[in-house]
Amino acid sequence: MGRVANCPSTMEMLIGFMIPTVLVLICMEPNNVEAQVEEPPYPPHYELKALREIAAELGKKDWNFSENPCNNKSSWFTPPPPPHVSQGIYNSTVTCNCSFPDGECHIDGIYLAGQDLDGVLPHSLVNLSYIKTLILHYNYLHGAIPHEWGAMKLEIMTVSMNRLSGSIPGSLGNISTLKYLSLENNMLSGTIPPEFGKLNCSCSRISSNNFTGKIPNIFQSWKQLEKLEIQASGFEGPIPSSLALLHNLVELRISDLPGEGSKFPNIKNMKNMYRLMLRSCNISGPIPDYIWEFSQLQILDLSFNKLEGNISDSESLAKLQYMYLTHNSLTGSIPDWISSRDSRYQMDLSYNKFSESPQSPSCRENLNLFESFSGGKNLGLDNCLKNFPCSKDWYSVNINCGGGATTINGVDYEADEDSGGAAKYFPLKETWETSSTGLFWDTSVTSRDFIAQNVSILRTNNSKLYTRARLSPLSLTYYFRCLANGSYTVTLHFAEIVIRGNRSYQSLGRRIFDVYIQEKLKLKDFNIKNEAKGVDKVVVKQFKTVVRNKTLTVRFHWAGKGTCGTPRRGTYGPLISAISVDSDFKPPVLSGWNKKMKFVAGAVVCVLCLIFVILGILWWKGYFRHKPSREQVLRGLDLQAGFFTFEQMKAATNNFDATYKIGEGGFGAVYKAYNIRMLLGCMDVALRELSCCWCPKESQLLDWPTRQKICLGIAKGLAFLHEESSLKIVHRDIKTTNVLLDSELNPKISDFGLAKFDEEENTHISTRVAGTIGYMAPEYALWGYLTYKADVYSFGIVALEIVAGKNNTKYRPEEDFVCLQDRALVLQQKGHVMELVDPRLGTEFIEGEAIRMTRVALLCTNSSPALRPTMSEVVNMLEGRTIVPELVMDPSIFADESRLGALKDQFNRMLTQKSSETAMVTQTSDSSSKTWPHSSSTLV
């Protein structure tokens, strides 16, 4: 049997409407004891034809017209839902009434909920003459409501949670049989037609739309109406006087009416009212005494109005479980019947002007008295904050709202994992507290409703700040205390982690709220998804403010302009991921005795540290050990290997004497090592003193964004060398150990000892082979054929190492793979390229970027230099500006033993040769460099 999904507040009413359908379906079930009931007949041909037309208009593609839609054993009766759709929402059912005297079956119900249908409301529905129930909520339907529907005899009609637009046709007022109407959570506009006054529904829901004008005065004939919802509809006030005629109302929800205000509406005769919401309706004056006599009342929400006067001392509200009177101007003392309620009852009296008295309730769970008192010393906080006195002035507070403690970019964010509540003021720390107000209607309240959890893997930086977020259905205040007075910067972090961005009903939610700092409006109608241009994307907002009286408030207010039903009930309200409060001034210098004591202690520690540093320097200088002669230090030099100790380099340059200095490069000064030549009788040698280098420890894992930045930086550096520099240069020895990282982890290409100028008039350079095995292009290693494409090949190997987190020369062959590049090629051919990614990253990488970097790397390592891209093309591909071409390459080239043997022999011969080349480049290749000075000595 079909049903209205996830609407608990209306189920009891729908059950009565749908009893005939239930009886029909029961009659259609086979009897396990008696003989099986014969299959019912098919509906008439014209109804089957109408079903085909309806399916086409809705976009419903899985109805099986070869089966009988009136047979509840067929596929026309609710199949299991797809994995991404809740069981409580999904429905795909057609029902029939087979009780007609002539034995015919006629279609009387269509239930299509949670289907993500993206068509339009079907005009062909009028051809189903016997249809009484139409359930089309939680879809992606668009367009207008057909005016032809006014001729039908529908009893239940719900088209909520779609993207319908246009105005409501007046013809719908002709459906005199209509009992339940739900149009909520769409984009309907215009006004309610006067013909609607002819309806006699029991339940009407028109919330969360874009209507205009005042609420129409159409309730004169709605004598049977039991439930009315007009929340965040777009209408303006005042509340019409004809509302008083609805004596049978048991649930009334009207909210967010700007414009003309009014006194409290006359609802005196609604004795059976059990849920009443008149929120943000610009109502002034006192609360009528009869409200406190509604003995059936369970929920009362009169918040954010201009109500005045006292709360009655009556104790008639025995069933009242939730009461919200927040943000009014109520006065007098708080009645005893409120103070005596235990934690099962949620009472919110925050932001009022009650008078303090000895009998005023103390701070306790689920009684929110935040800023509820007026005047005097006690502002409603003393009782709650007595256990958290200020120990000092604070200048910075950082909160991971809804999440655990974490450190991001050196900033420690405090945990904020309290479960929250429907009316809760909870002091947590010395420096901040939280006030939460509001109830999620139409859902079973759980302890986790007030913390949003991401529904997909976040690809954002600093994802720990956005995995969870603090949520509130109405109002959420962060109250900071113990702050030093002065100017501050408030940083707010947002990310939409609940509403989706796909083409489904899960994307139809609209989260719109206001943000106040020190009760001044800073963000109005703020929509995270729109501001970030998508879901799971970060938005950071910063504001300047002034702290006085050592306090600061940041409040998030649900302004009633969003939706309350999608992706599911209970996911609306303002949402905040993290908050930082930082002073714009430095803390003052300590004074008095504390200052003296801390100064003395600090001075002692500094002196001790200085002594240890001096002793360490003296030991390092060799004052406490035998100092070898310069000849002894230089005796073990290995010029072929090119590796020297620091002591040998100091000896070779007379402790980096300025008279030995021959130039200045991007990485530091260059010195001529005269002592090596004089002592060992060798060629001129130059040494460079590096001034920016960052060396990660092997255990230090670089995250994916850093790897992406390093790879792109190397590519841009090589593009500069090959194409942008006035002197075109082939590096010849690109490898990971020749890439240095500065303090910001920006890559710098170094060690130009083997570099060659690219003579543009020549197609290639014939030269003696020099480089590092594992990184040399095959045409260069085997035949000495050198072009800038050799650097492209080497870059490809480095890019593979960045992706895999493995060194190509240290890669241990497995199965038929002889090197990392060979394994990458085989994985790409098998479609398993993601297996190449460094497993230590887990899921903390962007899959599309990893695939793209791997494909670019393999393209660069093509055995044919002509098929390799230029480095400027590589940059464009890595940045996603151009598409990476398909790679055609046979991985078996690495299994050719004769070819590998020739490569190894050639490399061994290279190592035995003495290099006599003197041309040298001493500058790094970062793209900011404009000149490339060189000297006549070899850079070691």
N, C-alpha and C positions, 0 to 999 in steps of 0.2 A: 504494500500500500504506500502511495506517495504521501509526503508530509511537508510542511513548511519547516525547513532545516534551521536549527540553531536559534529558534525564537521561543525560549521557554516561557516567556511571559504571555504568549498567545496560544499555547498548545491546548490548554483546557477548553478554549473556545472552539478551536478547529476540530477537536475530537467529536464534538456534537454535530458539527457540519458534515463530517465525513463518515458517520456511522453507516449510511446506506452503502457507501463504497466498500467499507469493511465487510458488511454482510454479503455483498456480491462476491468479493474475493474469497470469503470463507466458503461460500457455496461452490466456488470454482475449484477448491482444493480436493484432491482425490481422497476417498475414505479408505483408511488402511484396513478396516474391518469388513465393510460391505464392498460390493463390486465397484470398480473405478467409474467415476462419473464420466459420461461421454463428453468429448471435447466440444466446447460451445461453437456455434456457427460463426463465420466471418461477419464483420460489419458490412453494411451495404457498399456497393461498388463506389458510389459517390463519396463516401467517407474515406475509403482507401485512397481515392484520387486526391481528396483534400489533404490527407496525411502526406502524400508525396509532395504536394505544393508547399505545405507547412515546413517540411524538412528542408526543402530548397531555400525557402526564405530565411529560416533560422540558421542554416549552415550545418544542420544535423545530417551526418553522412553514414552513420552506422546502423540505421534501422533496416531490418531484414524483412523486405516486403514479400518474401516467399513463405513467411510464417504468419500465423493468425495473431493479430495484435490483441485479441480478446482471450487468448490462452495464456494464463499466468505462468505456464511452464516454458514459454517461449522466451526468446532473447528480448522481447519487448518489455519484459518485467525486470526490474532493477538488477543489472549485473554488478559484480564487485567493482568498486571505484578504482581509478588509476592511482598509482603510489603517491602522487603529489596532492591528492584531494582528500580532505577529511571525510571519514565515514559519516559523520553527522551532517554534512552538507550535500554530499553526492546523491543524486537520484536520477534515474532514467527509466521512467515507467509510463505506460499507457494503460488506462483502465476502461472497462466497458460495463454497461448495465445490460444484463441479459434477462431481466425480469418482465419484459414486455409481453402482453397477452399472446401476440402472434409468434412468440419464440424468437424474435429478432434480438440481436445484440447491437447496441449503439455506443460509440465512444463517448464517455462522459468525463474523462480526466486526462490531462497531460501534465506530467511531472518531470521537468528537465532542470535540475539544479546542480550547480557546480560543474557544468559541462564546458565552460569557456567558449560557448557558441558565439561566433562573431558576426552573425547576420543581423536581420532586422525583425521587428515584431511582425508576425505573419498576418497579412490581410485575409488569407484563405481560411483563417480560423472560423469565420462566420459560416462556412459551409458545414461545420460540425454542429448540427442543430441541437444536439442533446448535451453538449459539453457544459459542465457546471464548475469544474475546477481547472485553473490554469496556474501552474507553478513554474516560473522562469527566472527565479532569483539566482544570484552568484553566476552570472555569465558575462559576456563581453558584447552584448547586443547594443546596437546604436540606432539612431533615427528617432522618429516620432511615434507616438501611440496612435494607431489607426482609428479614425473616427467611425469606421464601419463597426467596430466592436460594440458600439452603443445598442446595436440590434440584438445582441446575444442575451442569454439568460444565466450569466455567470453568477455563482454564489461566492467563490473564492478566486481572487485575482491578485497575484503578487509578481511584480516585475522589478523588484528592488535589486540593488547591487549590480547595476548595469551602467551603461553610459548613454542612456536615452536623453534626448534633448527636445526642444520645442515646448509648446504650451499643452496643457491638458485639454483634450477636446471636450466641448460641452455635452456632446452626445453620451458620454459615459454616465451622465446624470439620469439617463433613461433606463439604466440597468436596475430596475426596482428590486430584483432578487439579490443584489450584491450584499453580502454580509461582512466580508473581510476584504480590505483594499490596502495594499502596500506598494507605495511608489518611492520609498525612501532610497537614499544613496544613488541618485542619478544627477543629471544636469538639466532638469526640467526648469523652465523659466516662465515669465509672464505671471498672470494672476490666476486664482481659482475661479473657474466660470460659475456664474450664479446658478446654472442648472444643477450644480452639485448639491444645492439645498434640498433637492428632491430625493436624495439617497437616504437610505435607512440602515446604514451599516452598524454592525456591532463593534467593529474595530477599524480604525483608519490610521495609517502611518504615512506621513508625507515629509518626514524629516530629511535633512542633508540634501537640499536642492538649491536652486538659484532663483526662487520666486521673487517677485517685486511687489511693492505696495503694502498695504495694511492687511492684517488677517481679515478675511471676508466675514461678514455677519450672516453666516449661512446655516446656523445650527438649530433654527426653529423647528425643523422637521426631523431632526436626528434623535428622536426620543429613545431609540433603542441603543444608542451608542454607549458602549461600556469602556472602550479604550481609545484614547486620542493622543497622538504624538505629533507635535509640530516643533521639533528641535532643529536649530541651525538651518532653518528653511529659507532664509533670505527675507522673510516678512518683517515689517515694522510694527511697532505697537500703535495703539494700546490693545489690550486683550478685549475682544468684543463682548458686549453685555449679554448677547444671546447665549453665552456659555452657561449662564445660570439655569437654562432650561434643561440641561442634560443631567437629569436627576439620577440616571442609572450609571453614571460614570463611576468606575472603581479604580481607574488608572488614568491620570492626566499628566502629560509632559509637555510643557511649553518652555522654551528657553531662547535666550539671545535675541531679544526684540529691541533694536535701537529705535530712536525716534521718540515719539510722544509717550510719556509715562502715564501712570494711572494709580488709583488706590487699589487695595487688595480686591480681586474679583469676588463676586458673590457666588460662593460654592457651598452655601450653608446646607442645602438640601441633599448634598451628596454624602449621605450618612455612611455608606459602605465603602468609601474611598480607602484603599490600602496602599496606593503609591501616588504621591503628589510631588511634582516638580514644577516650580515657577521660578526658574533661575535666570538671572540677568535679564529681567523683564522691566526694569526701571519702575518697580513698584515702591511707593512711598507710604508712610503712615504706619500705624500699629498692625501687628498680627492679630486678626480677629480671635476672640476668645473661643469661638466654636471649633476652631482648628484643634484645640487641646482636648476637645471632647470626642474626636473621631476615634472611637475605640478599636477600629479595625486597622488603623494606620500603621504601616510597617516601615515605610520610607518617606521622609520629609526633606525636601531640598528647596530652601528659600534663599539660597546664597546669592551674593553679589547683586543686592538690591539696595534700597534706601530705607529699609524698615527701621522703625523707632519704637520706643517704649519697652515694656518689660516682657519677660517670659512668664506665662501663667504658672502658678504653684500647683495646678491640677495634676493629679496622678492618674488620669483616665487613659493615658497612652501606654497601656501595659504591653502592647505588642510592638511598640516602636523600637526598631533595631538600628536604624540609621537616621541621623538627623544632622542636617547641614544648614547652619545659620551664619556661616562665615561671611565676612566683608559686608556688614551692615552697620547700623548705628544704634544697636540695642543697648539699653541701659539697665540700671537696677542691679540687684544681686542675682547670682546664679542660683536657681531653685535647688532645694534639697533632692528632689526626685532625679535630677541630672547627676548630682554629686554621688548619689548612692548607687547608681547603675554600675554593674561590674563590667569586666573587659569584654563580655559578649556583645555589648552595645557600643556602637560607634557614634560618638558625639563630637561635632566640630563647631566651636564657638569662636574661633580665631578671628582677629581683626574686627573687634567690636569695642564698645565703650562701657563695659560693665564696671560697677563699683566694687572696690576691694572691701572685704569684710573678714572678720575672724573665721567665719564659716566657709569662706571660699575654698573650693576643692584644691587639693594638692596635685602635684604633677603625677599623672599615672597613665598607663597604657590606654590608648584608644579614647582619650579625652583631650582634644587639642584646644589648648588655651593660649596659643601663641598670639601675642599682641592683642589680647582680648580685654584688657583693662585700661582704664583711662586715668591720667593724672597720677600724682604722688610718686613715691620712689619705686613702688612695685609696678612694673610694666607687664606682669604676667609671666615673667621669666625667672624670678628669684627662686621660687620653689623647685623649678626644674634644673637650675644651674648651680644650686648650692654645693653640689659635689664636684663642680668644675671651676674653681676660682682661677683667675688669671695669675699665672706665676710670673709673667713678664709681658712686654710688648712684642707682638709678632709683626713681621714685615712681609711674609710670604706664606701662602697656603695653596696646596695643590690637591685636588680630589679626583679620583677615578670613579665617576658617578655610576653606581650600580655594579662596579667591578672590584677586583682585589688590588692590593698594593702592588705597584710596579714602578720601575725606573725607566724613563724615556729621555734620551739625550742628556743624561746626567741629572735630570729633575726627578725627585722622589714624589710619586703621587700616592696619597693615602687611600686606603680601602674604604668603600662605601657600600657594604653588602647587607645592611639591615633590610629585612624583608619589606619594610614600609607598612602602610595600612591605609584604610579608607578614611580615617580621621586620626592622624597620629603626629605627635610632636616628639621627636626622639633626639635628645642630646647624645652626641657620640664622643666628641673630643673637647679638649679645652678651647679649641679655636673655632669650631663650627658645629651647627646643629641643622636639622632638617624638619620642615613642616609639610606634611602631605595631606591634601584635602580632596575628597571626591570618591564616588563609587562607580565601578564599571557595571552598568545596568545590563540585564539580559544575559548574564553569564554567571556561572558558579564561581564565587570569589575564592581564590587560592592565595597562598602566601607569596607566590612568585609573580602575581599579576602586576606588581609595581616595579619589576625589573625586566626590561626587554632583553631578549637574547637574540643574537644574530641568527638568521635562518640560512645563511650560505657562508662559504669560505671567503673571508675578507682579503682582498688583494692590496689593501692600503698600507702605507708605512705606519709604524707605531700601532699595529692592529689591536694590541692589548688595551688601548684606550677606548676602542670602539666595539669590542666583542659584546659587551653588555652596556646597558644605559639605564638611567633612572627614568621612570615613567610615572605619570600621574593623570587620572581622568579629568581633573579640574584645575588644581592649583598646586604648585610645588615651590617652596621657598627654601633657599640656602641662606642661613643666618651666620655671618662671620662675626666673631667677637675677639676681644683682646688684641685688636690691631692698633698699631701706633697711628695717631691722627696724621693726615696728610693726603697727598694725591696718590692714586693707585691706577694700575692697568688691570682690567678684568678680561681674561681670555676665556671664551666659551668654545668648546669643541662639540660639533654635531656630526652625525652620520645616520642616514635612514637605513636601519638594519631590519625592519619588519615589512613595510610595504615593498612590493617588488616592482621591477621595471619591465616585465615581460608583457605580452599581449594576452592577459588573462584577468579574471576578476580580482586576482591578488594584487594587481597594479592600480586598482580603482580607488584605493583609499586616498584621502586628502588630509594630511596632518598640517594644520594651520594654527599657530598660536602666537602669543605676544610675550615679549621679554621685558621685564622691568629691572633696573638697577637703582638702588636707593629710592624705589617707588617712582622712578621716572621712566617713561616708556622709551625703550631703546630700539626694539624691533617690533613692528606691527605686521600682523598677518604673515608671519615668517613661515616659509615652507621649505624644509630641509631638502627635499627631493628636487624642487625647482631651483633652489639656490645652488646646489651642487651639480645640477644637470645630470641627475641619475641617482640610483640607489647605491649603497655601500661605498659612497664617496664622501670624503671629508670636507667639512666647511668649518673654518675657524673665524670667529668674530672677536675683535678687540675693542674695548671701550675704556675711556678715561672717566674716573670718578673721584670723589673726595670722601674720605672717611672722617667723620666727626663722632664724638662720644665713643670712639673705639669700636664702632659697629658698622657692618655693611650687609645689605640684603640683596640677593639676586632672586627674582621671582619669575616663574614660567607659568603663564595663564592660558588655559584653553578657552579661546574666545568664541567657541561655538560656530566656527565657520568651516570646520572640517567634517569628516565622516566618522561614524561610530560603528560600522558593521563590517568593514573589509580591512584586511584579508579574512578576519573573523571577528566575532564579538569580543570586545574587551582589549582592543589593540590601539585605541585612540589616545589622545592627550599629548601634552608637551613631552618632549624627549630630549635629554641632555646626556652627553657622553663623558665630558670632563670639564672641570673648572679650575682656572689658575687665577690667583689674586696676588699681585706683586706690587710692592711699593715703588714709586718713581724716585725715591730718595734713599740715601744710604743711612743705616742705623747710626745714631749718635755715638760719640766716643764715650766709654764708661767713665764714671766719675767716682770720687770718694774712696772709701776703703776697698771696695770690690775692685775698683780700677787699679789701685796700688798693688793689691795681692795678685791680680792676674798679670799685671805688668812684670812683677818680680818673678813669678813662676815662668812666664814666657821668656824673660831675659835669661834665666838659668838654663832653660832648655836650649835656647839659641846658642849660648856660649858652649855648652856641651857638644851640640851638633857641629859648631864651628871647629872645635878642637879635633873631633873625629874626621872632619873633612880635610883639615890641614894635614893631619897624620896620614890620611889616605893618599893625598896628593904627593906628599914627600916619599911615601913608599912607592907610589907609581913612578915617580921621577927617579927612583933608584937610590935614594939616600940611605936606605936601610938594607941594601943588598949590593953585592959586587957589581959594578957597572962595567960591561964589556966595552972594548974599544970599537971605534967605528968600523975598523977592518973586520973584527970578529962578527959584528952585526951583519955586515954585508956579505960575509963569506958564503952564506947558504942561499944566495939569490938564485932563483930559477926563472930566467928570462923567458924560456920557452913556454912554461906554464902560465906565467904572468901573475902569479899569486905571491904577494909579499906580506910580511907581518907589519904591524904599525911601527914597531921599533926600526925595521929595515927602511921603511919610507921616511921616518924622521932622520935617520942617518944619511940617507941619500940626498936629502934636501937641506941638511944642516939645521934640523928642527924647523923646517918650513920657513927658512930665512927669506925676508922680503927681497933681498938681492937676487934670489934664485927665481923669483916670480916672473913668468913670461906672458901671462894673460889672465883674464877673468871671464868665467862662463856662467851659465844659468845655474850650475850646481856648485859653484865655488871657484877658488883660484887654481891656476895651473902652474906647476913648478918644473923647471928643468933639473933633472937628476944628474948634475955634474959629477958627483962623487962616485956614482956607479961607473961612469966612463973612465974617470981617473984611476979608480981602484981596480976595476976588472977589465979595463981595456975594451969595452964594448961600444956599441953605437949609442947615439943620443936617445935618451929616454925621458918622457914627461910623466909627471904624476899629478893627479887632480885631487884636491881636498874637498870632499863632498860637504855641502852645507844644508841640503834638505834630502832626507832619506827616511822612510818608514819601513821597518822590517817586521812583518807579522810573525809571531811564533807559530810553529807548526800546529799547535793545539788551538790557535785562534782561528775561528771559522768566519770567513767573509760572507756576509749575507748576499742575497741575490741582487738587490739594487746596487750594491757596491761592485759586484762582479760585472754587472751591465755597464756601470759607469767606467770601470777600468778598461773593458773591452772597447767601448766606444772611444775613449780617450786615446788608446793606442792607435786605433784606426784613423782618427783625425790627425795625430802626429805624423803618421806615415803618409797620409794624403798631402800634408804640408811639404814633406821632404820630396815627394815624387812630382807634385803638380803645382805647388804654390810658391815654393822658395825660388829666389832668383837663380840659385845654384841647385840644379836637380841632383839629388843624392840617392844612391842605393846603399842601404845600411849593411847588408850582407850577413848580419848576425842577430836577427830578431829572435829573441827567446825570452822566457819569463824572467830569468835572472838578470836580464839587461833592461828590465822595466822597474824603475824605482817609484815609490809612492811617497808623496809629501804628507804633511800633517793632516790634510783634508782628504787623504786617500785618492788624490788625483795622480794619474800615471804620468811618468816622465821617461821617455826613451833615452837610454844612456849607452856608453861604451861604443864610440864610433871608430874604434881601432881598425876595423876592417872596411870602413865605408869607402865608396868609390863615387866620383862625380859621374853623373850620367850624361855622356856627350850626345846631345839630342840629334846631331846629324848622323850618328851611328845607330843601327838597329839594336846592337847588343855590344857587350864588352867581352872580349876573350881574355881571360885572366886566370892566374893560378887559383885553384880552389882553396877557399878558407872559410871557416864557419864551424857550426856545431852539428854533429850528426843527430839526426832525428828532426831537425828543423830546416835542413837544406833542400831546396827544390831539386827534383831528380835531374833536370836538364843541366843544372849548374854543378851538381855533385859528380855527374858521370862524364860530362863533356866540357865543363868550364864555360858554358853558355850563360852569360849573366845579363839580365835586364831587371827593371824594377819589379817584374812579376815574380822574381825570386823572393823579394820581401813579402809579396802578397801570399805566397805559399807559406812562409814562416809564420806570418800573422794567423793564417788558418789553423796551424798547429797550436799556437798560443791560445786561440779562441776555444779550441776543443779542450785544452787543459783547464781553461776557466770554467767551462760548463761541467766537466767531469770531476774537477778537483784532483786530477791525477797528472803526474809528470810523464810526458811522452817517452822520455829516455829511460825512466824507471818503471814503465808499465810492464807488468809481468804477463807474457802471452798466455792465453787460455784457449782451449779448443783449437780452432784454425786461425785465431787472430794473432798477428805478429806485432801489432802496435796499436796504440789508441785510435789512430785514424782508421785503421782497418776495421776495428770493432765498430766505430761510428758508422762507417759505410754499410756494413752488414746489417746493423740495427735499423738504419734508414730504409734499406731495401725490404726488410721484414715488417716495416711499419711500427717498430718498437723503439723509436728514437728517444722516448722519454726515459728509457732504462739507462741512458748515458749520463743523466743528470746526477750530480754529486748526491749520494743517498743521505749524507749528513744534513742536507737542507730540509729533509722531510717533505712537507707540503708548503714550506715557506718560500715559494718562488712562483713567478708568473709563467704558466705553461706556454703561452703563445710566444713570449720573448725567448724562452729556452729553445723552443723548436726553431725559431727564426735564427738565433745565433748559431745553432748547430748546422742548419742548412747553409748559412753564409760561410761558415768555417769549411765545410766540405766543398763548397763551390770554389773557395780560395785554394784548396789543396788539389785541384784537378791536375792530373799528370801532364796535361797539355797547357803550357803557359798562355796560349792564345785564348783558351776558354776560361781563364781566370778573370775576374772583374778588376777594374782599377780600384784604388783605395777610396776615391771619392764616391764610386758606386757602392762600395762596401758601407761607407758611412750612411748613405741614403737608405740602404736596405736595413741596417741595424736600427735606424731611427724610425723605420716603418713608412718612409715616404715613397719607396718603390717596392714592388713585389720581388721576392727572391725567385729567380728562374729555377725550373726543374733541373736536377742534377742527373747527368748520365755518366756513370763512372763504374768501372769494373773493379770491385775490391780485390780480385785475385791478383792484381799487379804486385801486391805485397807478399804473395806466396811464391814468387819467382825467385828461387834460391840463387840462380846465377846472377840475377840482377842485384840481389842483396849483397852477394859476395863481392861483386864489382864495386858497389858503393862503399863497402867497408874497406877494401884494399885502397881505393882512391883516398878515403879519409885518413888512413894510416900513413900514406905517403905525404899527405898534406901536413901532418903533425911533425914530420921529420925535416921539413923544409924550413930554412931561415927566412924570415920576412924582411925584405929590404925596402918595403914601401914606406914612404914618409908622409904622404898627404893625409891630413887629419882634420876632423871637425871637432871642435871642443864645446859646442853648444848643444843643449837638449832640443827636442823637437816639439815642444808644446806650441800650440797654434798661435800663441801670443807673440812668439819671437819673430823678428823681421829681418835680422841679419845673422849670418852663420860664419864667424871668423874662423880661420884655420892657421896652423903653424906648420913648420917644416919638420917637426919631431913627432914620433909615434906616441899616441896616447895609450898608456898601459892600463 
